[in-house]
C-alpha cells in the first residue's frame, strides 16, 4: 500500500466526454474548433500535461474509465482499466467502474 495516495475523481453529468475536453483538463489549454473533429480519432497528447508531469516526477498513475484516455496517453499509466467509450448499448459501465 502506498504511503501517500490521492484519488482524483472527475465526474460529469454528460454521457459524452470528448478528447478535446480531456486535453483541456490535462494541459490547461482551451479546446479549439479544429480539435472538435478529432473526437473519434484520439492522437497522443505530446504537449506538456498533468499525466506526463506526474510520471516525470516518479508518481504512479492508476486509471480506470473511458478508453479515450488510452489513445491520448498511451503507456502513461502504471496500471489501467479501460472500458469502451462508444458502446451505445451500455451507458452505465464506464460510470460505475470509475467510482
MODASUL-V782391 format. One line per field, one symbol per residue. ss: DSSP state (H for helix, E for strand, C for the rest). burial: I if it has 9 or more other C-alpha atoms within 8 Angstrom, else O. A space follows every 50 residues. Layout:
BEGIN
ss=???
burial=???
END
This chain:
BEGIN
ss=CCCCCCCCCCCCCCCCCCHHHHHHHHHCCCCCCHHHHHCCCCCCCCCCCH HHHHHHCCCCCEEEEECHHHHHCCCCCCEEEEECCCCCCCCCHHHHHCC
burial=OOOOOOOOOOOOOOOOOOIIIIIIOIIOOOIOOOIIOIIOOIOOOOOOIO IIIIIOOOOOIOIIIIIIIIIIIIOIIOOOOIIOOOOOOOIOOIIOOOO
END
